[in-house]
Every structure is written in structure tokens, then in C-alpha cells.
């Protein structure tokens, strides 16, 4: 007679602990960042995003920002700032042009008002 497996649903606390373990494992494998090193990096940034200086973690915690050429970790970012860098492809000229564009557009808007 074949034994069937009984699935047991995890509690929210168990699920959160499991998900944290998975994130820790991923950061270790992908970036060589141990949980202690990750925590030290986050605390060194004042527990906020390295760019916007807010703690908008979107429920999952900070994203690890890294140089795609070297793999070196640069800091921890909120999802919005991490996405912005990714879309800009870490291109400093593009990012500077974006800032210039916003400054000029804001100045024009102030003149209209």
C-alpha cells in the first residue's frame, strides 16, 4: 500500500522564517554576503536605502546593489532606487542627463506659475 504525503500549511511566522532563510542563502551564494555582513552593511547605512535614505523595503527587505562587471556589492537599496539604477543601466551620463532634465523642467514650471 502506497503512503500519501500529508501537506501541512506553515504558520505566518514559519513562512516568514523560511523566506528569510531563502533570502540569506541567496545573498550568500550570489554576492558572498553572510547574514552578519548584510546586517552590518544595512546598519552602516543607518537602516535606510543608500540613495533615497528611506526604509521603503516593500515587505522583502533591501535589494543588494552590485557592480555587474565586477560583482562587487556597492550597497543596499529600496526596490524603487534599485530599479531606477537598473533601467538607467548604471550609466552615469544618462543619470546626469536625467537630473539636468528634471532641474530644467522644474525651473520652467516655476516660471509658468
Buried (B, 14 or more C-beta within 10 A) or exposed (E): EEEEEEEEEEEEEEEEEEBEEEBBEEBBEEBEBEBEBBEEBBEEBEEBBBBEEEBEBEEEBBBBBBEEEEEEBBBBBBBBBBEBBEEBEBEEEEBEEEEEEEEEEEEEEEEEE
